[in-house]
Amino acid sequence: REWLQGEVLDHHHSYWRQKLSGLKPLELPTDYPRLATRTPYGQSIAFSLPEDLSTQIKDLTQRERVTLFMTLIAAFQLVLGKTAGQHDVAIGTSIANRNHLETENLIGFFVNELVLRADLQEAFDFRSLLRQVRQTVLEAYAYQDMPFEALVEELAPDRIKGRSPLFDVLFVLHNTPIPSTVLHDLELNVIPATATSSKFDLTLFMYEGEKQISGELHFDATLFEAATIERFIARFERILSEVCANPDAPLFLISLTSPLEAEALIADFSDSWAVS
Protein backbone atom coordinates (compact mmCIF):
# COMPACT_ATOMS: atom_id res chain seq x y z
CA ARG A 1 0.00 0.00 0.00
CA GLU A 2 2.87 2.39 0.78
CA TRP A 3 4.46 1.66 -2.61
CA LEU A 4 1.31 1.90 -4.76
CA GLN A 5 0.45 5.54 -4.25
CA GLY A 6 1.47 8.99 -5.44
CA GLU A 7 3.52 9.04 -8.65
CA VAL A 8 3.56 5.23 -8.98
CA LEU A 9 -0.23 4.99 -8.72
CA ASP A 10 -0.68 7.90 -11.15
CA HIS A 11 1.59 6.10 -13.63
CA HIS A 12 -0.56 2.96 -13.39
CA HIS A 13 -3.77 4.97 -13.74
CA SER A 14 -2.41 6.73 -16.82
CA TYR A 15 -1.45 3.49 -18.55
CA TRP A 16 -4.78 1.72 -18.00
CA ARG A 17 -6.85 4.81 -18.89
CA GLN A 18 -5.01 5.05 -22.21
CA LYS A 19 -5.07 1.29 -22.88
CA LEU A 20 -8.78 0.83 -22.19
CA SER A 21 -10.08 4.11 -23.58
CA GLY A 22 -13.25 3.69 -25.64
CA LEU A 23 -13.60 0.01 -24.73
CA LYS A 24 -16.97 -1.49 -25.66
CA PRO A 25 -18.49 -4.80 -24.49
CA LEU A 26 -17.90 -7.95 -26.52
CA GLU A 27 -21.24 -8.77 -28.14
CA LEU A 28 -21.14 -12.52 -28.60
CA PRO A 29 -24.29 -13.98 -30.18
CA THR A 30 -26.23 -15.87 -27.51
CA ASP A 31 -28.92 -18.53 -27.59
CA TYR A 32 -31.00 -16.75 -24.96
CA PRO A 33 -31.53 -13.07 -24.06
CA ARG A 34 -29.22 -11.75 -21.37
CA LEU A 35 -30.86 -11.53 -17.97
CA ALA A 36 -30.86 -8.32 -15.96
CA THR A 37 -28.80 -10.00 -13.24
CA ARG A 38 -26.13 -12.64 -13.65
CA THR A 39 -27.06 -16.00 -12.20
CA PRO A 40 -24.59 -18.60 -10.91
CA TYR A 41 -25.98 -21.30 -13.21
CA GLY A 42 -23.27 -22.63 -15.50
CA GLN A 43 -21.86 -25.71 -17.19
CA SER A 44 -18.51 -26.78 -18.62
CA ILE A 45 -17.21 -28.86 -21.51
CA ALA A 46 -13.77 -30.46 -21.40
CA PHE A 47 -11.71 -31.11 -24.53
CA SER A 48 -8.22 -32.14 -25.61
CA LEU A 49 -6.33 -30.95 -28.67
CA PRO A 50 -4.77 -33.68 -30.83
CA GLU A 51 -1.14 -34.50 -30.04
CA ASP A 52 0.08 -33.37 -33.47
CA LEU A 53 -1.73 -30.03 -33.15
CA SER A 54 -0.39 -29.58 -29.61
CA THR A 55 3.12 -30.10 -30.96
CA GLN A 56 2.51 -27.63 -33.80
CA ILE A 57 1.27 -24.99 -31.34
CA LYS A 58 4.38 -25.39 -29.18
CA ASP A 59 6.61 -25.25 -32.27
CA LEU A 60 4.93 -22.03 -33.46
CA THR A 61 5.34 -20.59 -29.96
CA GLN A 62 9.08 -21.28 -29.97
CA ARG A 63 9.61 -19.98 -33.50
CA GLU A 64 7.85 -16.71 -32.77
CA ARG A 65 9.63 -16.31 -29.40
CA VAL A 66 6.44 -15.95 -27.44
CA THR A 67 4.90 -17.98 -24.62
CA LEU A 68 2.23 -20.65 -24.95
CA PHE A 69 -0.07 -18.30 -23.04
CA MET A 70 0.38 -15.63 -25.72
CA THR A 71 -0.23 -18.03 -28.61
CA LEU A 72 -3.39 -19.51 -27.11
CA ILE A 73 -4.84 -16.17 -26.04
CA ALA A 74 -4.19 -14.66 -29.49
CA ALA A 75 -6.07 -17.54 -31.14
CA PHE A 76 -8.84 -17.28 -28.55
CA GLN A 77 -9.28 -13.55 -29.15
CA LEU A 78 -9.34 -14.17 -32.90
CA VAL A 79 -12.18 -16.69 -32.53
CA LEU A 80 -14.07 -14.35 -30.19
CA GLY A 81 -13.67 -11.41 -32.57
CA LYS A 82 -14.82 -13.37 -35.59
CA THR A 83 -17.75 -14.85 -33.64
CA ALA A 84 -18.87 -11.43 -32.39
CA GLY A 85 -18.06 -9.62 -35.63
CA GLN A 86 -15.83 -7.17 -33.74
CA HIS A 87 -12.20 -6.21 -34.19
CA ASP A 88 -11.83 -4.76 -30.68
CA VAL A 89 -11.65 -7.70 -28.25
CA ALA A 90 -10.93 -7.38 -24.54
CA ILE A 91 -10.78 -10.35 -22.20
CA GLY A 92 -9.60 -10.88 -18.64
CA THR A 93 -6.93 -13.13 -17.21
CA SER A 94 -5.78 -13.98 -13.70
CA ILE A 95 -2.24 -13.38 -12.50
CA ALA A 96 -0.54 -14.53 -9.29
CA ASN A 97 0.55 -10.93 -8.53
CA ARG A 98 3.60 -12.00 -6.50
CA ASN A 99 6.22 -10.04 -8.39
CA HIS A 100 7.76 -8.51 -5.26
CA LEU A 101 10.31 -10.38 -3.15
CA GLU A 102 8.54 -9.28 0.02
CA THR A 103 5.38 -11.25 -0.91
CA GLU A 104 7.05 -14.61 -1.60
CA ASN A 105 6.62 -16.00 1.92
CA LEU A 106 3.33 -14.27 2.74
CA ILE A 107 0.22 -16.42 3.10
CA GLY A 108 -2.79 -15.06 1.30
CA PHE A 109 -4.69 -14.74 -1.97
CA PHE A 110 -2.80 -12.22 -4.10
CA VAL A 111 -4.41 -13.09 -7.46
CA ASN A 112 -5.39 -10.07 -9.55
CA GLU A 113 -7.32 -9.77 -12.80
CA LEU A 114 -5.82 -8.05 -15.85
CA VAL A 115 -7.62 -6.79 -18.95
CA LEU A 116 -5.96 -7.79 -22.25
CA ARG A 117 -7.19 -5.89 -25.30
CA ALA A 118 -6.48 -6.80 -28.93
CA ASP A 119 -7.27 -4.89 -32.10
CA LEU A 120 -7.71 -7.44 -34.89
CA GLN A 121 -7.90 -4.64 -37.45
CA GLU A 122 -4.32 -3.63 -36.71
CA ALA A 123 -3.01 -7.14 -37.36
CA PHE A 124 -2.87 -8.29 -40.97
CA ASP A 125 -1.97 -11.90 -40.18
CA PHE A 126 -1.60 -14.14 -37.13
CA ARG A 127 2.13 -13.50 -36.89
CA SER A 128 1.51 -9.76 -36.48
CA LEU A 129 -1.35 -10.47 -34.06
CA LEU A 130 1.06 -12.52 -31.95
CA ARG A 131 3.49 -9.59 -31.84
CA GLN A 132 0.66 -7.28 -30.75
CA VAL A 133 -0.53 -9.71 -28.06
CA ARG A 134 3.04 -10.19 -26.82
CA GLN A 135 3.46 -6.44 -26.36
CA THR A 136 0.07 -6.13 -24.64
CA VAL A 137 0.76 -8.99 -22.24
CA LEU A 138 4.22 -7.72 -21.29
CA GLU A 139 2.83 -4.24 -20.65
CA ALA A 140 0.00 -5.67 -18.55
CA TYR A 141 2.53 -7.61 -16.47
CA ALA A 142 4.44 -4.39 -15.89
CA TYR A 143 1.27 -2.70 -14.59
CA GLN A 144 -0.23 -5.70 -12.80
CA ASP A 145 -0.13 -4.11 -9.35
CA MET A 146 -3.21 -2.00 -10.05
CA PRO A 147 -6.01 -3.85 -8.18
CA PHE A 148 -8.85 -4.69 -10.54
CA GLU A 149 -11.44 -3.20 -8.16
CA ALA A 150 -9.47 0.06 -8.06
CA LEU A 151 -9.18 0.02 -11.86
CA VAL A 152 -12.97 -0.28 -12.23
CA GLU A 153 -13.44 2.55 -9.75
CA GLU A 154 -10.92 4.72 -11.60
CA LEU A 155 -12.30 4.11 -15.10
CA ALA A 156 -15.95 4.11 -13.96
CA PRO A 157 -17.24 2.26 -17.06
CA ASP A 158 -20.94 2.28 -17.86
CA ARG A 159 -22.45 -0.53 -15.81
CA ILE A 160 -24.72 -2.76 -17.87
CA LYS A 161 -27.15 -5.06 -16.12
CA GLY A 162 -26.15 -8.69 -16.35
CA ARG A 163 -22.58 -7.87 -17.37
CA SER A 164 -19.24 -7.74 -15.57
CA PRO A 165 -17.23 -4.49 -15.72
CA LEU A 166 -14.58 -4.25 -18.48
CA PHE A 167 -14.78 -7.90 -19.67
CA ASP A 168 -17.18 -10.85 -19.82
CA VAL A 169 -14.71 -13.53 -20.95
CA LEU A 170 -11.82 -14.90 -18.89
CA PHE A 171 -8.78 -16.92 -20.02
CA VAL A 172 -6.47 -18.89 -17.71
CA LEU A 173 -3.52 -21.15 -18.60
CA HIS A 174 -2.41 -23.78 -16.07
CA ASN A 175 1.10 -24.93 -16.95
CA THR A 176 2.37 -26.06 -13.54
CA PRO A 177 2.16 -29.85 -13.19
CA ILE A 178 0.31 -31.18 -10.15
CA PRO A 179 2.38 -33.97 -8.61
CA SER A 180 0.73 -37.08 -7.21
CA THR A 181 1.03 -37.53 -3.45
CA VAL A 182 1.63 -40.80 -1.63
CA LEU A 183 0.67 -41.21 2.02
CA HIS A 184 1.91 -44.54 3.34
CA ASP A 185 -0.08 -47.05 1.25
CA LEU A 186 -2.41 -44.44 -0.24
CA GLU A 187 -1.86 -42.72 -3.58
CA LEU A 188 -3.74 -39.43 -4.03
CA ASN A 189 -4.73 -38.02 -7.41
CA VAL A 190 -6.76 -35.03 -8.55
CA ILE A 191 -10.26 -35.82 -9.82
CA PRO A 192 -11.65 -33.09 -12.10
CA ALA A 193 -14.93 -31.62 -10.92
CA THR A 194 -17.71 -30.62 -13.31
CA ALA A 195 -18.48 -26.91 -13.10
CA THR A 196 -22.02 -25.96 -12.13
CA SER A 197 -21.49 -22.21 -12.09
CA SER A 198 -19.92 -19.54 -14.29
CA LYS A 199 -18.81 -16.13 -13.10
CA PHE A 200 -18.49 -14.82 -16.68
CA ASP A 201 -20.12 -15.46 -20.07
CA LEU A 202 -17.17 -17.72 -20.94
CA THR A 203 -14.14 -18.85 -18.97
CA LEU A 204 -11.53 -20.87 -20.84
CA PHE A 205 -9.09 -22.90 -18.76
CA MET A 206 -6.21 -24.39 -20.74
CA TYR A 207 -3.78 -27.02 -19.43
CA GLU A 208 -0.32 -27.71 -20.80
CA GLY A 209 0.44 -31.43 -20.73
CA GLU A 210 3.63 -33.20 -21.73
CA LYS A 211 2.09 -34.44 -24.98
CA GLN A 212 -1.28 -32.71 -25.26
CA ILE A 213 -2.82 -29.35 -24.59
CA SER A 214 -6.27 -29.69 -23.08
CA GLY A 215 -8.95 -27.29 -21.98
CA GLU A 216 -12.23 -26.76 -20.20
CA LEU A 217 -14.69 -24.12 -21.29
CA HIS A 218 -17.08 -22.90 -18.59
CA PHE A 219 -20.13 -21.05 -19.84
CA ASP A 220 -23.17 -19.21 -18.56
CA ALA A 221 -25.97 -21.72 -19.17
CA THR A 222 -28.58 -18.95 -19.13
CA LEU A 223 -26.95 -17.56 -22.31
CA PHE A 224 -25.64 -20.55 -24.25
CA GLU A 225 -26.69 -24.06 -25.20
CA ALA A 226 -24.09 -26.81 -24.80
CA ALA A 227 -24.21 -27.45 -28.57
CA THR A 228 -23.22 -23.83 -29.22
CA ILE A 229 -20.21 -24.16 -26.93
CA GLU A 230 -19.18 -27.42 -28.61
CA ARG A 231 -19.21 -25.63 -31.98
CA PHE A 232 -17.15 -22.80 -30.46
CA ILE A 233 -14.54 -25.30 -29.22
CA ALA A 234 -14.41 -26.95 -32.66
CA ARG A 235 -13.86 -23.55 -34.27
CA PHE A 236 -11.14 -22.71 -31.74
CA GLU A 237 -9.34 -25.93 -32.68
CA ARG A 238 -9.83 -25.16 -36.37
CA ILE A 239 -8.35 -21.67 -36.00
CA LEU A 240 -5.35 -23.09 -34.13
CA SER A 241 -4.79 -25.60 -36.94
CA GLU A 242 -5.00 -22.90 -39.61
CA VAL A 243 -2.65 -20.43 -37.95
CA CYS A 244 -0.11 -23.15 -37.18
CA ALA A 245 -0.16 -24.30 -40.80
CA ASN A 246 0.12 -20.76 -42.16
CA PRO A 247 0.74 -17.95 -39.63
CA ASP A 248 1.13 -15.50 -42.54
CA ALA A 249 -2.40 -16.04 -43.84
CA PRO A 250 -4.46 -12.81 -43.72
CA LEU A 251 -6.81 -12.84 -40.75
CA PHE A 252 -9.83 -11.88 -42.87
CA LEU A 253 -9.34 -15.04 -44.97
CA ILE A 254 -9.38 -17.36 -41.96
CA SER A 255 -12.82 -18.93 -41.68
CA LEU A 256 -14.51 -20.14 -38.52
CA THR A 257 -16.38 -22.86 -40.40
CA SER A 258 -15.00 -25.87 -42.23
CA PRO A 259 -16.14 -26.51 -45.83
CA LEU A 260 -18.46 -29.30 -44.61
CA GLU A 261 -19.99 -27.06 -41.93
CA ALA A 262 -20.45 -24.27 -44.48
CA GLU A 263 -22.22 -26.67 -46.86
CA ALA A 264 -24.51 -27.83 -44.06
CA LEU A 265 -25.37 -24.23 -43.16
CA ILE A 266 -26.14 -23.39 -46.79
CA ALA A 267 -28.30 -26.50 -47.10
CA ASP A 268 -30.24 -25.61 -43.94
CA PHE A 269 -30.77 -22.08 -45.21
CA SER A 270 -31.90 -23.34 -48.60
CA ASP A 271 -34.39 -25.75 -47.01
CA SER A 272 -35.85 -23.07 -44.77
CA TRP A 273 -36.10 -20.65 -47.73
CA ALA A 274 -37.88 -23.27 -49.82
CA VAL A 275 -40.38 -23.96 -47.02
CA SER A 276 -41.10 -20.28 -46.46
C-alpha positions as CSV (number, residue, x, y, z in Angstrom):
1,R,0.0,0.0,0.0
2,E,2.9,2.4,0.8
3,W,4.5,1.7,-2.6
4,L,1.3,1.9,-4.8
5,Q,0.5,5.5,-4.2
6,G,1.5,9.0,-5.4
7,E,3.5,9.0,-8.6
8,V,3.6,5.2,-9.0
9,L,-0.2,5.0,-8.7
10,D,-0.7,7.9,-11.2
11,H,1.6,6.1,-13.6
12,H,-0.6,3.0,-13.4
13,H,-3.8,5.0,-13.7
14,S,-2.4,6.7,-16.8
15,Y,-1.5,3.5,-18.5
16,W,-4.8,1.7,-18.0
17,R,-6.8,4.8,-18.9
18,Q,-5.0,5.0,-22.2
19,K,-5.1,1.3,-22.9
20,L,-8.8,0.8,-22.2
21,S,-10.1,4.1,-23.6
22,G,-13.2,3.7,-25.6
23,L,-13.6,0.0,-24.7
24,K,-17.0,-1.5,-25.7
25,P,-18.5,-4.8,-24.5
26,L,-17.9,-7.9,-26.5
27,E,-21.2,-8.8,-28.1
28,L,-21.1,-12.5,-28.6
29,P,-24.3,-14.0,-30.2
30,T,-26.2,-15.9,-27.5
31,D,-28.9,-18.5,-27.6
32,Y,-31.0,-16.8,-25.0
33,P,-31.5,-13.1,-24.1
34,R,-29.2,-11.7,-21.4
35,L,-30.9,-11.5,-18.0
36,A,-30.9,-8.3,-16.0
37,T,-28.8,-10.0,-13.2
38,R,-26.1,-12.6,-13.7
39,T,-27.1,-16.0,-12.2
40,P,-24.6,-18.6,-10.9
41,Y,-26.0,-21.3,-13.2
42,G,-23.3,-22.6,-15.5
43,Q,-21.9,-25.7,-17.2
44,S,-18.5,-26.8,-18.6
45,I,-17.2,-28.9,-21.5
46,A,-13.8,-30.5,-21.4
47,F,-11.7,-31.1,-24.5
48,S,-8.2,-32.1,-25.6
49,L,-6.3,-30.9,-28.7
50,P,-4.8,-33.7,-30.8
51,E,-1.1,-34.5,-30.0
52,D,0.1,-33.4,-33.5
53,L,-1.7,-30.0,-33.1
54,S,-0.4,-29.6,-29.6
55,T,3.1,-30.1,-31.0
56,Q,2.5,-27.6,-33.8
57,I,1.3,-25.0,-31.3
58,K,4.4,-25.4,-29.2
59,D,6.6,-25.3,-32.3
60,L,4.9,-22.0,-33.5
61,T,5.3,-20.6,-30.0
62,Q,9.1,-21.3,-30.0
63,R,9.6,-20.0,-33.5
64,E,7.8,-16.7,-32.8
65,R,9.6,-16.3,-29.4
66,V,6.4,-15.9,-27.4
67,T,4.9,-18.0,-24.6
68,L,2.2,-20.6,-24.9
69,F,-0.1,-18.3,-23.0
70,M,0.4,-15.6,-25.7
71,T,-0.2,-18.0,-28.6
72,L,-3.4,-19.5,-27.1
73,I,-4.8,-16.2,-26.0
74,A,-4.2,-14.7,-29.5
75,A,-6.1,-17.5,-31.1
76,F,-8.8,-17.3,-28.5
77,Q,-9.3,-13.5,-29.2
78,L,-9.3,-14.2,-32.9
79,V,-12.2,-16.7,-32.5
80,L,-14.1,-14.4,-30.2
81,G,-13.7,-11.4,-32.6
82,K,-14.8,-13.4,-35.6
83,T,-17.7,-14.9,-33.6
84,A,-18.9,-11.4,-32.4
85,G,-18.1,-9.6,-35.6
86,Q,-15.8,-7.2,-33.7
87,H,-12.2,-6.2,-34.2
88,D,-11.8,-4.8,-30.7
89,V,-11.6,-7.7,-28.3
90,A,-10.9,-7.4,-24.5
91,I,-10.8,-10.4,-22.2
92,G,-9.6,-10.9,-18.6
93,T,-6.9,-13.1,-17.2
94,S,-5.8,-14.0,-13.7
95,I,-2.2,-13.4,-12.5
96,A,-0.5,-14.5,-9.3
97,N,0.6,-10.9,-8.5
98,R,3.6,-12.0,-6.5
99,N,6.2,-10.0,-8.4
100,H,7.8,-8.5,-5.3
101,L,10.3,-10.4,-3.2
102,E,8.5,-9.3,0.0
103,T,5.4,-11.2,-0.9
104,E,7.1,-14.6,-1.6
105,N,6.6,-16.0,1.9
106,L,3.3,-14.3,2.7
107,I,0.2,-16.4,3.1
108,G,-2.8,-15.1,1.3
109,F,-4.7,-14.7,-2.0
110,F,-2.8,-12.2,-4.1
111,V,-4.4,-13.1,-7.5
112,N,-5.4,-10.1,-9.5
113,E,-7.3,-9.8,-12.8
114,L,-5.8,-8.1,-15.9
115,V,-7.6,-6.8,-19.0
116,L,-6.0,-7.8,-22.3
117,R,-7.2,-5.9,-25.3
118,A,-6.5,-6.8,-28.9
119,D,-7.3,-4.9,-32.1
120,L,-7.7,-7.4,-34.9
121,Q,-7.9,-4.6,-37.4
122,E,-4.3,-3.6,-36.7
123,A,-3.0,-7.1,-37.4
124,F,-2.9,-8.3,-41.0
125,D,-2.0,-11.9,-40.2
126,F,-1.6,-14.1,-37.1
127,R,2.1,-13.5,-36.9
128,S,1.5,-9.8,-36.5
129,L,-1.4,-10.5,-34.1
130,L,1.1,-12.5,-32.0
131,R,3.5,-9.6,-31.8
132,Q,0.7,-7.3,-30.8
133,V,-0.5,-9.7,-28.1
134,R,3.0,-10.2,-26.8
135,Q,3.5,-6.4,-26.4
136,T,0.1,-6.1,-24.6
137,V,0.8,-9.0,-22.2
138,L,4.2,-7.7,-21.3
139,E,2.8,-4.2,-20.6
140,A,0.0,-5.7,-18.5
141,Y,2.5,-7.6,-16.5
142,A,4.4,-4.4,-15.9
143,Y,1.3,-2.7,-14.6
144,Q,-0.2,-5.7,-12.8
145,D,-0.1,-4.1,-9.3
146,M,-3.2,-2.0,-10.1
147,P,-6.0,-3.8,-8.2
148,F,-8.9,-4.7,-10.5
149,E,-11.4,-3.2,-8.2
150,A,-9.5,0.1,-8.1
151,L,-9.2,0.0,-11.9
152,V,-13.0,-0.3,-12.2
153,E,-13.4,2.6,-9.7
154,E,-10.9,4.7,-11.6
155,L,-12.3,4.1,-15.1
156,A,-15.9,4.1,-14.0
157,P,-17.2,2.3,-17.1
158,D,-20.9,2.3,-17.9
159,R,-22.5,-0.5,-15.8
160,I,-24.7,-2.8,-17.9
161,K,-27.2,-5.1,-16.1
162,G,-26.2,-8.7,-16.3
163,R,-22.6,-7.9,-17.4
164,S,-19.2,-7.7,-15.6
165,P,-17.2,-4.5,-15.7
166,L,-14.6,-4.3,-18.5
167,F,-14.8,-7.9,-19.7
168,D,-17.2,-10.8,-19.8
169,V,-14.7,-13.5,-20.9
170,L,-11.8,-14.9,-18.9
171,F,-8.8,-16.9,-20.0
172,V,-6.5,-18.9,-17.7
173,L,-3.5,-21.2,-18.6
174,H,-2.4,-23.8,-16.1
175,N,1.1,-24.9,-16.9
176,T,2.4,-26.1,-13.5
177,P,2.2,-29.9,-13.2
178,I,0.3,-31.2,-10.1
179,P,2.4,-34.0,-8.6
180,S,0.7,-37.1,-7.2
181,T,1.0,-37.5,-3.5
182,V,1.6,-40.8,-1.6
183,L,0.7,-41.2,2.0
184,H,1.9,-44.5,3.3
185,D,-0.1,-47.0,1.2
186,L,-2.4,-44.4,-0.2
187,E,-1.9,-42.7,-3.6
188,L,-3.7,-39.4,-4.0
189,N,-4.7,-38.0,-7.4
190,V,-6.8,-35.0,-8.5
191,I,-10.3,-35.8,-9.8
192,P,-11.7,-33.1,-12.1
193,A,-14.9,-31.6,-10.9
194,T,-17.7,-30.6,-13.3
195,A,-18.5,-26.9,-13.1
196,T,-22.0,-26.0,-12.1
197,S,-21.5,-22.2,-12.1
198,S,-19.9,-19.5,-14.3
199,K,-18.8,-16.1,-13.1
200,F,-18.5,-14.8,-16.7
201,D,-20.1,-15.5,-20.1
202,L,-17.2,-17.7,-20.9
203,T,-14.1,-18.9,-19.0
204,L,-11.5,-20.9,-20.8
205,F,-9.1,-22.9,-18.8
206,M,-6.2,-24.4,-20.7
207,Y,-3.8,-27.0,-19.4
208,E,-0.3,-27.7,-20.8
209,G,0.4,-31.4,-20.7
210,E,3.6,-33.2,-21.7
211,K,2.1,-34.4,-25.0
212,Q,-1.3,-32.7,-25.3
213,I,-2.8,-29.3,-24.6
214,S,-6.3,-29.7,-23.1
215,G,-9.0,-27.3,-22.0
216,E,-12.2,-26.8,-20.2
217,L,-14.7,-24.1,-21.3
218,H,-17.1,-22.9,-18.6
219,F,-20.1,-21.1,-19.8
220,D,-23.2,-19.2,-18.6
221,A,-26.0,-21.7,-19.2
222,T,-28.6,-19.0,-19.1
223,L,-27.0,-17.6,-22.3
224,F,-25.6,-20.6,-24.2
225,E,-26.7,-24.1,-25.2
226,A,-24.1,-26.8,-24.8
227,A,-24.2,-27.5,-28.6
228,T,-23.2,-23.8,-29.2
229,I,-20.2,-24.2,-26.9
230,E,-19.2,-27.4,-28.6
231,R,-19.2,-25.6,-32.0
232,F,-17.2,-22.8,-30.5
233,I,-14.5,-25.3,-29.2
234,A,-14.4,-26.9,-32.7
235,R,-13.9,-23.6,-34.3
236,F,-11.1,-22.7,-31.7
237,E,-9.3,-25.9,-32.7
238,R,-9.8,-25.2,-36.4
239,I,-8.4,-21.7,-36.0
240,L,-5.3,-23.1,-34.1
241,S,-4.8,-25.6,-36.9
242,E,-5.0,-22.9,-39.6
243,V,-2.6,-20.4,-38.0
244,C,-0.1,-23.2,-37.2
245,A,-0.2,-24.3,-40.8
246,N,0.1,-20.8,-42.2
247,P,0.7,-17.9,-39.6
248,D,1.1,-15.5,-42.5
249,A,-2.4,-16.0,-43.8
250,P,-4.5,-12.8,-43.7
251,L,-6.8,-12.8,-40.8
252,F,-9.8,-11.9,-42.9
253,L,-9.3,-15.0,-45.0
254,I,-9.4,-17.4,-42.0
255,S,-12.8,-18.9,-41.7
256,L,-14.5,-20.1,-38.5
257,T,-16.4,-22.9,-40.4
258,S,-15.0,-25.9,-42.2
259,P,-16.1,-26.5,-45.8
260,L,-18.5,-29.3,-44.6
261,E,-20.0,-27.1,-41.9
262,A,-20.4,-24.3,-44.5
263,E,-22.2,-26.7,-46.9
264,A,-24.5,-27.8,-44.1
265,L,-25.4,-24.2,-43.2
266,I,-26.1,-23.4,-46.8
267,A,-28.3,-26.5,-47.1
268,D,-30.2,-25.6,-43.9
269,F,-30.8,-22.1,-45.2
270,S,-31.9,-23.3,-48.6
271,D,-34.4,-25.7,-47.0
272,S,-35.8,-23.1,-44.8
273,W,-36.1,-20.7,-47.7
274,A,-37.9,-23.3,-49.8
275,V,-40.4,-24.0,-47.0
276,S,-41.1,-20.3,-46.5
